[in-house]
Amino acid sequence: MSDTYAPLGGKLWTKPFSILFMLAVVGLVLIGYRFLFGLGAVTNLNDGYPWGLWIVYDILVATGLACGGYAMAILVYAFNRGQYHPLIRPALLASVFGYTLAAGAIVIDTGRYWNLINIFLPQTSNIGSSWMVEVAISISAYIVVLWLELSPVMLEKWNKTKLRRRVHRIMFVVVAFGMLFPTLHQSSLGGLMIVAGDKLSPLWQTNWLPALFLLSALSMGFAVVVFEAIFSATVLKRPYEQSMLSKLAGTIPWILGFYLILRWTTLLINGGLSDWALNAKGIMFIIENLLFIYPFIVLLSEANRGKLTQLFYASISILLAGAVYRFDAFLVGFEPGGGYVYFPAVAEILITVGIISIELVAYLFFVKRFPVLPVLKDA
């Protein structure tokens, strides 16, 4: 395995790329409509549900899916597992677009978006006593860090050798912040729902939500690296990095094991299972836990980790598990009272699809035009 990178090259305007581009355009048009006529013109949000699909998917789920760069940075730099370095750039690229578009979704979702600047002003922010402020500042700082981490890719493409060397001199500081900020905001995302009190079902409400959200983010981060490597190799017709992915997958059961132990210990201690019933909420709880348990059992086996199909299905299960858990904790298990109900409007769904399409279009453009993917010699 060579630790060098090269653009994939090839035709950019393929049929999938064109479809994604059209969906992105539809999303952008609806976003423009939202800014012209307000949130009420495109969403079903209300006083009981001040956040809906955009925040839950674009912030909670999308940033979890974008934790590949965070997970790989911990593995490569904190635990000195340099053999996984070729996986850094693809994971980092997905993180860049996932987090950048998540920040864009916050602007779209905020009614008076021009007031967002107040979060960063000491005289108007609530630093030190607000989970939401910590999340906003930490995510914003991490986006800057991610683009700095990605800058060598662009500088390499543009032959800016001197500037690239200067960036590399400070990269150890950048990487350190790149491990700090996700640890802060991924845990704080869970903390947001602690303040919901008894409006959140005991099936999810616990003071350990920050730890559970952080563990789920880490599991999603490693899983998305495995998924992305297998999926991109299949779609882009590249060699599979099977040996490296098999070894990488060995870290995932440990994270899932800690998550499941903590999740069920808090449920049993807090008596959360008393709120379970055979309804939509109870069914989603079962689905969520089965999605976590399946990859935990599968990836415990070294033989299974050596099979690409098992790795692929297990990684999908983890990504779905993290997504369902976050939807459950913020929407399914949330009961505001007052007769409020919420289901996303068609425009909300289309804008979300548009944001996802923008991310995929940008990813495809970068891997085909910039040195992101590793050059595989012995695959």
C-alpha positions as a Python dict, from the first residue, in 0.01 Angstrom:
ca = {
    (1, 'M'): (0, 0, 0),
    (2, 'S'): (152, 329, -106),
    (3, 'D'): (88, 638, 104),
    (4, 'T'): (52, 857, -204),
    (5, 'Y'): (-258, 1009, -354),
    (6, 'A'): (-385, 1098, -700),
    (7, 'P'): (-701, 1235, -862),
    (8, 'L'): (-932, 963, -985),
    (9, 'G'): (-984, 1145, -1315),
    (10, 'G'): (-1243, 1038, -1570),
    (11, 'K'): (-1567, 1192, -1689),
    (12, 'L'): (-1734, 1421, -1435),
    (13, 'W'): (-2082, 1459, -1587),
    (14, 'T'): (-2195, 1101, -1556),
    (15, 'K'): (-2563, 1009, -1524),
    (16, 'P'): (-2553, 976, -1140),
    (17, 'F'): (-2367, 1308, -1115),
    (18, 'S'): (-2629, 1479, -1335),
    (19, 'I'): (-2917, 1341, -1126),
    (20, 'L'): (-2751, 1455, -804),
    (21, 'F'): (-2684, 1796, -959),
    (22, 'M'): (-3051, 1838, -1052),
    (23, 'L'): (-3162, 1742, -700),
    (24, 'A'): (-2912, 1993, -563),
    (25, 'V'): (-3059, 2265, -785),
    (26, 'V'): (-3412, 2184, -665),
    (27, 'G'): (-3291, 2210, -306),
    (28, 'L'): (-3119, 2543, -372),
    (29, 'V'): (-3434, 2685, -535),
    (30, 'L'): (-3642, 2587, -231),
    (31, 'I'): (-3378, 2732, 1),
    (32, 'G'): (-3407, 3059, -190),
    (33, 'Y'): (-3786, 3038, -149),
    (34, 'R'): (-3742, 2988, 225),
    (35, 'F'): (-3528, 3304, 255),
    (36, 'L'): (-3779, 3505, 54),
    (37, 'F'): (-4096, 3395, 233),
    (38, 'G'): (-3979, 3265, 571),
    (39, 'L'): (-3966, 2930, 749),
    (40, 'G'): (-4344, 2887, 756),
    (41, 'A'): (-4357, 2874, 377),
    (42, 'V'): (-4154, 2552, 360),
    (43, 'T'): (-4171, 2379, 700),
    (44, 'N'): (-4420, 2228, 943),
    (45, 'L'): (-4227, 2350, 1247),
    (46, 'N'): (-4430, 2489, 1538),
    (47, 'D'): (-4394, 2610, 1897),
    (48, 'G'): (-4392, 2252, 2026),
    (49, 'Y'): (-4133, 2132, 1777),
    (50, 'P'): (-3894, 2424, 1720),
    (51, 'W'): (-3656, 2191, 1534),
    (52, 'G'): (-3740, 1915, 1293),
    (53, 'L'): (-3589, 1727, 1001),
    (54, 'W'): (-3323, 1984, 911),
    (55, 'I'): (-3169, 2003, 1257),
    (56, 'V'): (-3204, 1633, 1338),
    (57, 'Y'): (-3067, 1507, 1007),
    (58, 'D'): (-2841, 1789, 888),
    (59, 'I'): (-2688, 1860, 1230),
    (60, 'L'): (-2717, 1549, 1445),
    (61, 'V'): (-2708, 1272, 1186),
    (62, 'A'): (-2494, 1441, 920),
    (63, 'T'): (-2223, 1541, 1167),
    (64, 'G'): (-2226, 1186, 1304),
    (65, 'L'): (-2180, 1056, 950),
    (66, 'A'): (-1906, 1315, 906),
    (67, 'C'): (-1703, 1188, 1203),
    (68, 'G'): (-1482, 972, 983),
    (69, 'G'): (-1205, 1234, 990),
    (70, 'Y'): (-1235, 1262, 1368),
    (71, 'A'): (-1225, 885, 1421),
    (72, 'M'): (-928, 838, 1189),
    (73, 'A'): (-738, 1127, 1345),
    (74, 'I'): (-771, 963, 1687),
    (75, 'L'): (-659, 627, 1552),
    (76, 'V'): (-368, 755, 1342),
    (77, 'Y'): (-235, 1042, 1553),
    (78, 'A'): (-343, 966, 1911),
    (79, 'F'): (-288, 588, 1896),
    (80, 'N'): (-3, 605, 1642),
    (81, 'R'): (-161, 366, 1393),
    (82, 'G'): (16, 508, 1089),
    (83, 'Q'): (-78, 213, 869),
    (84, 'Y'): (-427, 363, 839),
    (85, 'H'): (-299, 697, 710),
    (86, 'P'): (-410, 629, 348),
    (87, 'L'): (-772, 637, 472),
    (88, 'I'): (-734, 986, 620),
    (89, 'R'): (-797, 1202, 312),
    (90, 'P'): (-1122, 1037, 191),
    (91, 'A'): (-1257, 1044, 547),
    (92, 'L'): (-1148, 1405, 590),
    (93, 'L'): (-1314, 1512, 265),
    (94, 'A'): (-1647, 1362, 371),
    (95, 'S'): (-1611, 1537, 708),
    (96, 'V'): (-1543, 1874, 544),
    (97, 'F'): (-1860, 1871, 337),
    (98, 'G'): (-2073, 1706, 606),
    (99, 'Y'): (-1989, 1969, 865),
    (100, 'T'): (-1986, 2265, 626),
    (101, 'L'): (-2332, 2185, 496),
    (102, 'A'): (-2454, 2120, 851),
    (103, 'A'): (-2356, 2478, 934),
    (104, 'G'): (-2547, 2592, 629),
    (105, 'A'): (-2851, 2401, 751),
    (106, 'I'): (-2838, 2593, 1080),
    (107, 'V'): (-2864, 2920, 888),
    (108, 'I'): (-3156, 2784, 686),
    (109, 'D'): (-3333, 2657, 998),
    (110, 'T'): (-3292, 2974, 1206),
    (111, 'G'): (-3583, 3216, 1169),
    (112, 'R'): (-3386, 3534, 1227),
    (113, 'Y'): (-3060, 3403, 1087),
    (114, 'W'): (-2899, 3747, 1091),
    (115, 'N'): (-2890, 3720, 1472),
    (116, 'L'): (-2658, 3418, 1461),
    (117, 'I'): (-2363, 3655, 1490),
    (118, 'N'): (-2465, 3713, 1853),
    (119, 'I'): (-2343, 3363, 1940),
    (120, 'F'): (-1986, 3472, 1874),
    (121, 'L'): (-2006, 3806, 2058),
    (122, 'P'): (-1905, 3782, 2428),
    (123, 'Q'): (-2155, 4048, 2533),
    (124, 'T'): (-2454, 3862, 2385),
    (125, 'S'): (-2357, 3493, 2400),
    (126, 'N'): (-2425, 3267, 2696),
    (127, 'I'): (-2085, 3100, 2716),
    (128, 'G'): (-2041, 2868, 3011),
    (129, 'S'): (-2405, 2788, 3077),
    (130, 'S'): (-2551, 2686, 2741),
    (131, 'W'): (-2512, 2354, 2562),
    (132, 'M'): (-2630, 2517, 2239),
    (133, 'V'): (-2368, 2793, 2244),
    (134, 'E'): (-2094, 2537, 2303),
    (135, 'V'): (-2222, 2330, 2009),
    (136, 'A'): (-2239, 2633, 1779),
    (137, 'I'): (-1892, 2764, 1864),
    (138, 'S'): (-1730, 2421, 1861),
    (139, 'I'): (-1882, 2317, 1527),
    (140, 'S'): (-1786, 2652, 1371),
    (141, 'A'): (-1428, 2617, 1493),
    (142, 'Y'): (-1411, 2257, 1373),
    (143, 'I'): (-1518, 2356, 1021),
    (144, 'V'): (-1222, 2594, 1006),
    (145, 'V'): (-995, 2316, 1134),
    (146, 'L'): (-1128, 2070, 875),
    (147, 'W'): (-1059, 2306, 585),
    (148, 'L'): (-709, 2364, 721),
    (149, 'E'): (-656, 1987, 740),
    (150, 'L'): (-778, 1953, 381),
    (151, 'S'): (-567, 2245, 253),
    (152, 'P'): (-260, 2029, 170),
    (153, 'V'): (-478, 1842, -82),
    (154, 'M'): (-559, 2164, -266),
    (155, 'L'): (-208, 2304, -235),
    (156, 'E'): (-70, 1980, -376),
    (157, 'K'): (-310, 2006, -669),
    (158, 'W'): (-207, 2368, -735),
    (159, 'N'): (166, 2296, -691),
    (160, 'K'): (202, 2541, -400),
    (161, 'T'): (496, 2352, -252),
    (162, 'K'): (635, 2625, -24),
    (163, 'L'): (296, 2711, 124),
    (164, 'R'): (221, 2341, 171),
    (165, 'R'): (542, 2298, 372),
    (166, 'R'): (445, 2591, 595),
    (167, 'V'): (103, 2442, 656),
    (168, 'H'): (260, 2107, 747),
    (169, 'R'): (470, 2277, 1016),
    (170, 'I'): (158, 2376, 1209),
    (171, 'M'): (-49, 2070, 1118),
    (172, 'F'): (14, 1898, 1451),
    (173, 'V'): (-165, 2186, 1625),
    (174, 'V'): (-450, 2175, 1374),
    (175, 'V'): (-490, 1799, 1419),
    (176, 'A'): (-497, 1840, 1799),
    (177, 'F'): (-786, 2084, 1769),
    (178, 'G'): (-942, 1846, 1518),
    (179, 'M'): (-962, 1582, 1790),
    (180, 'L'): (-1075, 1825, 2060),
    (181, 'F'): (-1369, 2004, 1896),
    (182, 'P'): (-1574, 1698, 1788),
    (183, 'T'): (-1529, 1552, 2137),
    (184, 'L'): (-1683, 1870, 2276),
    (185, 'H'): (-1975, 1923, 2041),
    (186, 'Q'): (-2072, 1559, 1984),
    (187, 'S'): (-2112, 1513, 2358),
    (188, 'S'): (-2286, 1850, 2392),
    (189, 'L'): (-2539, 1752, 2126),
    (190, 'G'): (-2657, 1486, 2368),
    (191, 'G'): (-2658, 1740, 2647),
    (192, 'L'): (-2911, 1948, 2456),
    (193, 'M'): (-3182, 1694, 2537),
    (194, 'I'): (-3101, 1665, 2907),
    (195, 'V'): (-3267, 2006, 2952),
    (196, 'A'): (-3585, 1866, 2791),
    (197, 'G'): (-3650, 1688, 3121),
    (198, 'D'): (-3960, 1471, 3127),
    (199, 'K'): (-4060, 1587, 2778),
    (200, 'L'): (-3813, 1323, 2656),
    (201, 'S'): (-3918, 963, 2712),
    (202, 'P'): (-3726, 772, 2986),
    (203, 'L'): (-3627, 531, 2709),
    (204, 'W'): (-3377, 798, 2604),
    (205, 'Q'): (-3358, 1054, 2884),
    (206, 'T'): (-3046, 1017, 3099),
    (207, 'N'): (-2767, 1235, 3233),
    (208, 'W'): (-2533, 1009, 3034),
    (209, 'L'): (-2665, 1139, 2700),
    (210, 'P'): (-2337, 1327, 2627),
    (211, 'A'): (-2133, 1005, 2662),
    (212, 'L'): (-2383, 804, 2457),
    (213, 'F'): (-2381, 1061, 2178),
    (214, 'L'): (-2002, 1069, 2174),
    (215, 'L'): (-1975, 689, 2158),
    (216, 'S'): (-2236, 672, 1882),
    (217, 'A'): (-2045, 940, 1688),
    (218, 'L'): (-1721, 743, 1717),
    (219, 'S'): (-1889, 422, 1601),
    (220, 'M'): (-2046, 608, 1308),
    (221, 'G'): (-1708, 764, 1226),
    (222, 'F'): (-1528, 431, 1192),
    (223, 'A'): (-1828, 273, 1017),
    (224, 'V'): (-1850, 548, 756),
    (225, 'V'): (-1479, 501, 672),
    (226, 'V'): (-1543, 130, 608),
    (227, 'F'): (-1864, 197, 416),
    (228, 'E'): (-1711, 475, 207),
    (229, 'A'): (-1404, 270, 117),
    (230, 'I'): (-1607, -32, 3),
    (231, 'F'): (-1879, 169, -170),
    (232, 'S'): (-1641, 403, -355),
    (233, 'A'): (-1423, 110, -463),
    (234, 'T'): (-1732, -60, -609),
    (235, 'V'): (-1880, 247, -777),
    (236, 'L'): (-1552, 400, -894),
    (237, 'K'): (-1409, 60, -994),
    (238, 'R'): (-1102, 77, -768),
    (239, 'P'): (-920, -202, -580),
    (240, 'Y'): (-1063, -292, -239),
    (241, 'E'): (-859, -206, 71),
    (242, 'Q'): (-976, -529, 234),
    (243, 'S'): (-683, -604, 464),
    (244, 'M'): (-672, -253, 607),
    (245, 'L'): (-1050, -233, 652),
    (246, 'S'): (-1058, -570, 827),
    (247, 'K'): (-803, -451, 1083),
    (248, 'L'): (-979, -117, 1122),
    (249, 'A'): (-1312, -290, 1189),
    (250, 'G'): (-1155, -461, 1491),
    (251, 'T'): (-1185, -134, 1686),
    (252, 'I'): (-1559, -102, 1629),
    (253, 'P'): (-1687, -381, 1863),
    (254, 'W'): (-1505, -218, 2155),
    (255, 'I'): (-1687, 111, 2098),
    (256, 'L'): (-2022, -60, 2043),
    (257, 'G'): (-1967, -272, 2352),
    (258, 'F'): (-1907, 34, 2571),
    (259, 'Y'): (-2210, 204, 2416),
    (260, 'L'): (-2444, -93, 2476),
    (261, 'I'): (-2324, -145, 2833),
    (262, 'L'): (-2375, 222, 2918),
    (263, 'R'): (-2707, 242, 2732),
    (264, 'W'): (-2863, -58, 2906),
    (265, 'T'): (-2709, 13, 3246),
    (266, 'T'): (-2867, 358, 3253),
    (267, 'L'): (-3200, 216, 3131),
    (268, 'L'): (-3208, -43, 3408),
    (269, 'I'): (-3094, 195, 3682),
    (270, 'N'): (-3332, 475, 3578),
    (271, 'G'): (-3625, 242, 3514),
    (272, 'G'): (-3651, 368, 3157),
    (273, 'L'): (-3793, 41, 3028),
    (274, 'S'): (-4115, 112, 3220),
    (275, 'D'): (-4206, 355, 2941),
    (276, 'W'): (-4184, 88, 2672),
    (277, 'A'): (-4509, -4, 2496),
    (278, 'L'): (-4604, -165, 2168),
    (279, 'N'): (-4639, 162, 1981),
    (280, 'A'): (-4434, 363, 1733),
    (281, 'K'): (-4198, 482, 2006),
    (282, 'G'): (-4145, 131, 2144),
    (283, 'I'): (-4092, -19, 1798),
    (284, 'M'): (-3833, 246, 1709),
    (285, 'F'): (-3653, 169, 2037),
    (286, 'I'): (-3631, -199, 1940),
    (287, 'I'): (-3514, -122, 1586),
    (288, 'E'): (-3249, 117, 1717),
    (289, 'N'): (-3102, -139, 1957),
    (290, 'L'): (-3111, -426, 1709),
    (291, 'L'): (-2919, -209, 1463),
    (292, 'F'): (-2647, -162, 1728),
    (293, 'I'): (-2643, -525, 1845),
    (294, 'Y'): (-2617, -683, 1497),
    (295, 'P'): (-2281, -525, 1396),
    (296, 'F'): (-2146, -576, 1749),
    (297, 'I'): (-2202, -953, 1719),
    (298, 'V'): (-2086, -974, 1356),
    (299, 'L'): (-1765, -775, 1402),
    (300, 'L'): (-1660, -967, 1713),
    (301, 'S'): (-1565, -1247, 1475),
    (302, 'E'): (-1228, -1207, 1304),
    (303, 'A'): (-1354, -1431, 1023),
    (304, 'N'): (-1647, -1195, 958),
    (305, 'R'): (-1416, -895, 959),
    (306, 'G'): (-1224, -1059, 678),
    (307, 'K'): (-1529, -1063, 451),
    (308, 'L'): (-1617, -749, 257),
    (309, 'T'): (-1990, -827, 250),
    (310, 'Q'): (-2001, -865, 629),
    (311, 'L'): (-1803, -544, 674),
    (312, 'F'): (-2032, -360, 436),
    (313, 'Y'): (-2358, -472, 598),
    (314, 'A'): (-2221, -416, 948),
    (315, 'S'): (-2111, -62, 860),
    (316, 'I'): (-2455, 17, 714),
    (317, 'S'): (-2618, -115, 1030),
    (318, 'I'): (-2400, 108, 1250),
    (319, 'L'): (-2474, 416, 1041),
    (320, 'L'): (-2847, 344, 1054),
    (321, 'A'): (-2824, 272, 1428),
    (322, 'G'): (-2661, 608, 1500),
    (323, 'A'): (-2909, 788, 1277),
    (324, 'V'): (-3213, 619, 1433),
    (325, 'Y'): (-3080, 679, 1786),
    (326, 'R'): (-3047, 1050, 1717),
    (327, 'F'): (-3389, 1074, 1553),
    (328, 'D'): (-3538, 887, 1849),
    (329, 'A'): (-3371, 1107, 2110),
    (330, 'F'): (-3469, 1434, 1942),
    (331, 'L'): (-3800, 1361, 1770),
    (332, 'V'): (-3956, 1018, 1829),
    (333, 'G'): (-3907, 1019, 2206),
    (334, 'F'): (-3983, 1391, 2243),
    (335, 'E'): (-4334, 1476, 2366),
    (336, 'P'): (-4385, 1855, 2403),
    (337, 'G'): (-4748, 1827, 2510),
    (338, 'G'): (-5009, 2087, 2425),
    (339, 'G'): (-5141, 1879, 2137),
    (340, 'Y'): (-4846, 1962, 1914),
    (341, 'V'): (-4758, 1722, 1633),
    (342, 'Y'): (-4490, 1737, 1367),
    (343, 'F'): (-4415, 1570, 1037),
    (344, 'P'): (-4179, 1731, 783),
    (345, 'A'): (-4330, 1916, 487),
    (346, 'V'): (-4246, 1808, 133),
    (347, 'A'): (-4025, 2115, 92),
    (348, 'E'): (-3832, 2023, 409),
    (349, 'I'): (-3765, 1677, 270),
    (350, 'L'): (-3661, 1811, -71),
    (351, 'I'): (-3425, 2067, 85),
    (352, 'T'): (-3265, 1790, 291),
    (353, 'V'): (-3227, 1574, -21),
    (354, 'G'): (-3081, 1878, -196),
    (355, 'I'): (-2822, 1933, 78),
    (356, 'I'): (-2721, 1566, 65),
    (357, 'S'): (-2694, 1592, -315),
    (358, 'I'): (-2472, 1901, -288),
    (359, 'E'): (-2240, 1708, -58),
    (360, 'L'): (-2221, 1410, -295),
    (361, 'V'): (-2165, 1632, -600),
    (362, 'A'): (-1883, 1814, -420),
    (363, 'Y'): (-1731, 1484, -306),
    (364, 'L'): (-1733, 1339, -658),
    (365, 'F'): (-1583, 1657, -800),
    (366, 'F'): (-1299, 1657, -548),
    (367, 'V'): (-1205, 1289, -579),
    (368, 'K'): (-1194, 1319, -958),
    (369, 'R'): (-1001, 1644, -971),
    (370, 'F'): (-790, 1649, -652),
    (371, 'P'): (-541, 1399, -499),
    (372, 'V'): (-775, 1253, -237),
    (373, 'L'): (-785, 878, -298),
    (374, 'P'): (-478, 666, -217),
    (375, 'V'): (-282, 501, -496),
    (376, 'L'): (-313, 127, -442),
    (377, 'K'): (-24, -80, -569),
    (378, 'D'): (-59, -412, -396),
    (379, 'A'): (-441, -429, -358),
}
